[in-house]
Amino acid sequence: MPSPNYTITIDTGFHRPRFDACYLLIDNGRAAFIDCGINASQPLLLAALAQAGLAPDAVDHLILSHIHLDHAGGAGSLLAQLPNARVHVHPRGVRHLIDPSALVAGASAVYGADEVLATYGELLPIASERIVEANEGHRIRVGQRELLCLDAPGHARHHIVVHEPDAAAFFTGDAFGISYRELDTAAGPFIFPTTTPVQFDPPAMQASIARMLAMRPQVMYLAHYGPVTGVEHLAADLQQRIEHMVALAESLADVPDRHAALCEALRESYIGAAQQHGVTLGAEVIGDVLQMDIELNAQGLGVWLDARTRRTRS
């Protein structure tokens, strides 16, 4: 039997197995979800709750690390099943939960409207009275578990991380990079940053990582994918790889077909780094595991380069 206080990792089913996680926090019969995946993830989250012996009315909180659709696309449909829950989100995300149309439009501009509808379904709005602004220092209680929300820009300006001091843990969303279990080796997890369009800010991301590290966490619960330890080593890898990605993007800023060049350069860089880390999968397999992230990181770096050019010219 699990203890009265525990955390469950839930695979949201988005994209492929062990790609996208959310978390169910339980303490003495009360519960909270951190992130929720997409609309199609809802049955998986409710099944995990039932397996823990809890009914939907035991959930007091849905905490969103940020409002990208793989983390928050199912918030409206999930909340409709949780009569006592309120959703906690960065202040910049509140209006998008009340009216998701801008989120849909932004995703449609990247992926196409038909693909967004097929993948994410219809995003349901959330009533404003069920939304709580998770400002810097916002505190949440799950039973007797104390959680602290901290502003964590870099991946997005609407990003928070959730610190549980008593567990020496962070629930990091995308603020502490990506690490897939297929790429684990005897050297530990292989980790790399995630930029995604449209708000990548390298210095802010590095500062967010350093801030978390200064609080001496022992475990990081990543959205992509699952809990990881060896935090100091992973943070150093992330900081180095942010610098490398920025340098790589700068070197390709003016080449023809910049996006394709960025994708190819990132692919070579990640495969080489994974192999150096001891991953024994073939290069093609590693590339396939990382393909979506290569595409999104190339887009994020491109948007960052364009924004930097506009600032320079102004």
Secondary structure, 3 states (H helix, E strand, C coil): CCCCEEEEEEECCCCCCCCCEEEEEEECCEEEEECCCCHHHHHHHHHHHHHCCCCHHHEEEEECCCCCHHHHCCHHHHHCCCCCCEEEECHHHHHHHHCCHHHHHHHHHHHCHHHHHHHHCCCCCCCHHHEEECCCCCEEEECCEEEEEEECCCCCCCCEEEEEHHHCEEEEECCCCECCHHHCECCECCCECCCCCCCCCHHHHHHHHHHHHHCCCCEEEECCCEEECCHHHHHHHHHHHHHHHHHHHHHCCCCCCHHHHHHHHHHHHHHHHHHHCCCCCCHHHHHHHCHHHHHHHHHHHHHHHHHHHHHHHC
